Each structure stands twice: as C-alpha cells, then as structure tokens.
Amino acid sequence: LPIYAAVGSPSYSCGFNGLGTDATNGITLYNNGVPFATNAASSGVMITNLSPALNLTASPITALFWFKGSPEDSRFQTMLGHSDNSWRASLNQNGKIQFNPGEGGELTSSGTYNDGNWHLAAGVYLNAGAVVTGEDFLYVDGVLNASGLVTGAATGSTTNTLLGGAPDYAPSGNGGLYRNRFFAGRLAHVAYFTNALSSAQIQALYWLR
C-alpha cells in the first residue's frame, strides 16, 4: 500500500494569519490513518518523522488539500511545502496556484483562487521509472488545470514539511529572509501520498466534500 500522511479532523479546518502564528490550539497528525502526534501550530504546522518516500526525488507523490485564501492578500505565500528543492504548493501574487514539484517545470493554474471560497488543490508527480520520464499535474476542484513534463531531478531536502508556510523561508531564515511566505487563509484535509492519484480518484475526493 502507498504511504500517506494527513493532518486534522474532517470536522474542522486550520486558520493561518500570514505571520507565522496560528490561533488553533492543537492539530492532530495522522500516519496511515492512525493519530501519532498533536502539533500546537505556533508557526505553521511542522510535520516531522514522515517517511523518506515523501522526500520527492524520483518517486511518485500526491499533495492534496482544501484551502481558502484571502482576496485581500497579494503576497506570494506557501500553503504547504517541503522546500524549493523538494516540492511546494503556493498562491502567487496574482492569486494563482503554483505547484513546484522540484524537478523543473513549475505549474501555474489558469485561474485565480484567492477568492475567499474553498477549493481543492492536488499536485501530482507521476514517475514511470526514471526521472526524465516523469510528468507533473495540477488539479483544481477535481479538474486537471495544468501539466508538464519533468525536466530534471529534484535535489531533495531533509527539512520538515510545513503547512501554512515554506520551511526554507520560515523563522529559521533562508539567506537572511525571515518569516516569509506564510499563508493567510485556511487549510483542511491536507494529505500526502507516495503514489500518483488518478484523475478519477481526485475527482471522487472532490465530490466527497
């Protein structure tokens, strides 16, 4: 079975203010459906001790999540990610979703989604056995929105996964940048899979909302 990790109960979402702080008291973290920790979410939700298979280099992965962005915030902000060298999903300055799978060919949605409504986003990297044969997909609300061929190998990263921000632009700093790219909005039903979900599977998850 593919490895997956998920955060949060289906009954609530997690709110972020774009400053690296969060009012939610506790977020339950799940590993293969089993709760294993609670994170206080003080500077985004930092997820540790995940499977090395979730460090994208040459293996399939799906990052899937519900989000609600703010139309009043035009910063580049990362909703969840494992660094620029691995993978991340962000909203850019124009309110478009950007999925960077880490192997070249960053995908950008055709529409804007920081409209204050809930949307389901899924970034998929499909690897057919060699890095150069891979393909990346971005789905929004159950529909394929963008795709592209892999152009190189991901460097990979040993940093933790961060929800509500970019771990390489967090308070620890990145080339003198601090507290940058934090998300202002809400996340729910965040999940990572070590397989590439199909279009039918993603559409089915969208209609389960």
Sequence and secondary structure as in RCSB ss.txt:
>XXXX:A:sequence
LPIYAAVGSPSYSCGFNGLGTDATNGITLYNNGVPFATNAASSGVMITNLSPALNLTASPITALFWFKGSPEDSR
FQTMLGHSDNSWRASLNQNGKIQFNPGEGGELTSSGTYNDGNWHLAAGVYLNAGAVVTGEDFLYVDGVLNASGLV
TGAATGSTTNTLLGGAPDYAPSGNGGLYRNRFFAGRLAHVAYFTNALSSAQIQALYWLR
>XXXX:A:secstr
   EEEES TT  EEEESSS    S EEEEETTEEEEEE  TTSEEE S  GGGS SSS EEEEEEEEE TT  S
 EEEEES TTT EEEE TTS EEEE SSS  EE SS   SSSEEEEEEEEE SSSGGG EEEEEETTEEEEEEE 
 S      S EEESS GGGSTT BTTB S S  EEEEEEEEEESS   HHHHHHHHHT 
